């Protein structure tokens, strides 16, 4: 392989831990094919025997290739990306698009000839989509669909609701069976789609809110309640923040914190509100 092909292979191997096993099985199958092709025919074979050997070699080759296809094709056609608590993964997809998968999330990538289909079954992911007007890029989150051709946006599952934030270009958002009511969301805007629906989705400007600071390992608070901020920190850390005083939980905070430092946030809440902050086993208690 040339350098470009080697780079492409290394990127493909890095996309999913199962790809290395798929490559190994393909190499093993090809080794069987080569062994069959190299088998000596013998000195005293007549034309009939040579034809028989060629047919046998063809059958062996076909069987080996069929085995490789059965083993490898499911891994090539669909890709599972899962993250643990606190893990954020950046993955380059086969079409050059980029997916950043947030903490404790699950994303399935299944590209087809006519559409680039993805399914977010848990958590959140941000996508920078490579332009391909012939193959739209569609993310499914429950009964919500988000369609783009070349843009950047995030999709987050919030219980039964789905939040879409667009950072570049425009996407279409709709519920299955309601494509005629699709909402166009342009860069700098967001929409929240309830499921089951309570009302038609509307777009709202993001303003100066940094909803995607998690891509750099941060959390930007803009008049966010302590309850809401603690819930965000708990998405990324084993040690949870517990708000024992409802009055403190309703207090709003503005600032920027590192997601892996819930202790610093808890101390800041204590300093601002006068609450008592204590560290227990796998827990930060604010009361």
Secondary structure, DSSP 8 states (H G I E B T S, - for coil): --HHHHHHHHHHHHH-THHHHHHHHHHHHHHHHHHHHHS---TT--HHHHHHHHHHHHHHHHHHHHHHHHHHHHHHH-EEEE--TT--EEEE-TTS-EEEE-TT-EEEEEE-SSEEEEEEEESEEEEE----TTSEEEEEETTEEEEESS-EEEEEEETTEEEEEEEESEEEEEETT-GGG-EEEETTEEEEE-SS-SS---EEE-TT--TTGGGGTEEEEEEEEHHHHHHHHHHH-SSEEEE--HHHHT-EEEEEEETT-HHHHHHHHHHHH---EEEETTEEEE-
